[in-house]
Amino acid sequence: MKSTIIKLTIAIICIFLFLQGALLMASDPCTIQGKVVDQKGNPLPYANIFLKGSVEGAMSDKAGEFNFQSRSSLGSATLICTYIGYTNFSVTIQLKSGETITQEIKLQEEGVKGKTVYVTASAFTAADEEGVTLNSMDVVRTPGAAADLFWAIKSFPGLQQVEEGAGLFVRGGDVSETAVYLDGALIHHPYRYESPTGGFFGTFSPFLLKGTFFSSGGFSAQYGHALSGALAMESHDMPSQRMTGLGVGLAALSIFWTQPIVEGKLGFLLSGNKSNTKTMFELNNSRKDFSEYPSAFDLNISTVYKPDPSTQFKFFIFRMQDKVGLQVDDPDFDSHFHCKSSNAFYNVSFRKLVGKKLLIKSNASISKFGHDIHLGVMDLDLEDQMVHGRFLGERELSNHFTIRGGFEYMRRKTLIHGRVPEEEEDVDPHAPSNEVETDYLSHKVSPFFEWDFWTPWGFKVMTGFRGAYESQSEEFHLDPRISLVFPISRYTDITAAWGVYHQYPDPAHYDPYVGNPKLTSMRATHTILGLYHQKESTIYRLEGYYKKYDNLLLDDELSNYSNKGHGYAYGVDVFAKQSIGFASGWVSYSWLHACRRWLDLPVLASPYFDITHNFTAVLNFDLPCRVALGFSFRTATGKPYTPAPESYHSARVPRYQKVDISLSTLRSFFGSNMTILYLAVSNVFGRINVFDYRYSQDFQRRSPVESSFGRSVYFGFQFNL
């Protein structure tokens, strides 16, 4: 059956390529160009311009100008322009083969808006807003990303391909060293099917989000509690129209409903997802032996209220459950891994524009996470509860000077009880174990203040401080940070950043029996220098960085753990994105060298996430008749592993390599209907990637940890009204 599906898939792709290629050669493109300005005629850079119902479009450059071509939308079409803080613009235009259309777009300001910061070091966005690197359609269409935001972000430079999952390992940092926010609220458990290396998918569907900001280093004083990276997500605002949707895929069923109740003042969004992967794993002949196939359920309700144009309240409720069970093959024993998780998140956020210069943003959230995990001798139950609040005020003193400041408060209570192995890697059901009874309670208060301004010499400075007081250690620290932007031409900037970052250990490390209640915070220093070029639909980035780590956790015979660990990481990241006619794509490359004396590392050595070379290439084609075809290629240096007791991380597993293909078409069967049909082939060449080796206690036998699938197929549709 698998062979038949593969042959059918290849045949469909070949037919699409032939037919669409023939149509493509038969018509000349129509060119759409123009300029985006505000009410005073000032140019608006990085606005998003696109044709409704298609994936054709461009961004305005620093002069507000844009230019792109269309082949698939000839005839009557709607041109749309979106820009944060401004009302959406739309106009009907007539597209004719071989002609050029010039359209000036003048945008009107909205009541609630924020100050735009165009370029900062190591910053990437995924939204239909300013400074776009990957827009929301790119996230959904990225082959191999399974429409998951975290998987799509992993195509950025600076992220390492460590495991078969969505975990964000950033520039020589562990997955736990990236902070994740939603509407200003800190999310401690942002993954589904959570594991020590993150999880297989991100918790939140990209369809719940209007945009994201991701920084791989050098992020501003607004973000804290992280040594390596920051991901800030924003959920959708007021729905503009009623919409109902149904999604059906090989492993999932989803529904959503948006409803304006009082136009411009009150509306809500409801969505739910149910996934059961049994059919998908069985159809694609999974290499895993599941006792319980991965399954999950989530429900989201979001309500937006605007009492007046300058004020907005947003209520966001999210509930999720997931579970999985599978056999673990080890040279010394056979065991089963069972995991069940529940995640609840409640957040209210508030935005208020006072006058025309002062913006106030705040939020208050409660999150509850439960996690039951069983593997051999390990048997743990975890309950993690957090109350989080954040306040930010931003004042524009002039066109060249802005200040912002605020504070965060976090109360985290964690209960862990059960058993863990005496030796961290030895989970044999008969291995010696220790009892764990963690009762962790911490209060953190973090004030921050920063300002950005244009200097008389033409470059921009963003600098500030972030403080933190933590009750468990009774420690206070103050972190300085600075970021610079030097324009060297109309389209090119030099960027630089330096900053100090602190993060507290995971609550499990404070356990009085297997941890150390007297641990203090860990510290990292980032130094970054880069070159950034953007012109129309072209983006190029080149960055070099150096990170120094201090006070890392280190195994200690007397106190279990101490803060005597240290390390460093340095590397180079390259990113290029280009759109030419009906084709668009990007490539990213990262070179990394990282060393740590950390946890159980006996010497200063490469940690398991020291992946020297990472390369990703993505190519998308927007073909006639609203058909999209995408290819992606990913390769990475193999992960370090220990082949013998005295040779810690002296060898590497074989190189990671994967090729994916996606095919989708957009159809309207009646009225306002929009239906997306999609087909994806993952790991086209059926390569079995090895992520690690499990060794017997005497190191004489080993078993590989391999990818779940060889070649696999996924298909489905999204039906909207």
Secondary structure, 3 states (H helix, E strand, C coil): CHHHHHHHHHHHHHHHHHHHHHHHHCCCCEEEEEEEECCCCCECCCCEEEECCCCCEEECCCCCEEEEEECCCCEEEEEEEECCCECCEEEEEEECCCCEEEEEEECCECCCCCCCCCCCCCEEEEECCCCCCCCHHHHHHCCCCCCCHHHHHCCCCCECCCCCCCCCCECCCCHHHEEEEECCEEECCCEECCECCECCEECCCHHHEEEEEEECCCCCCCCCCCCCEEEEEEECCCCCCCEEEEEEECCEEEEEEEEEEECCCEEEEEEEEEEECHHHHHHCCCCCCEEEEEEEEEEEEEEEEEEECCEEEEEEEEEEEEEEEEEEECCCCEEEEEEEEEEEEEEEEEEEEECCCEEEEEEEEEEEEEEEEEECCEEEEEEEEEEEEEEEEEEEEECCEEEEEEEEEEEEEEEEEEEEECCCCCCCCCCCEEEEEEEEEEEEEEEEEEEEEECCCCCEEEEEEEEEEECCCCEEEEEEEEEEEEECCCCEEEEEEEEEEEECCCHHHHCCCCCCCCCCCEEEEEEEEEEEEEECCEEEEEEEEEEEEEEEEEEECCCEEEEEEEEEEEEEEEEEEEEECCEEEEEEEEEEEEEEECECCCCCECCCCCCCEEEEEEEEEEECCCEEEEEEEEEECCCEECCCCCCCCCEECCCEEEEEEEEEEEECCCCCCEEEEEEEEECCCCCCCEEEEEECCCCCCEEEEECCCCCEEEEEEEEEC
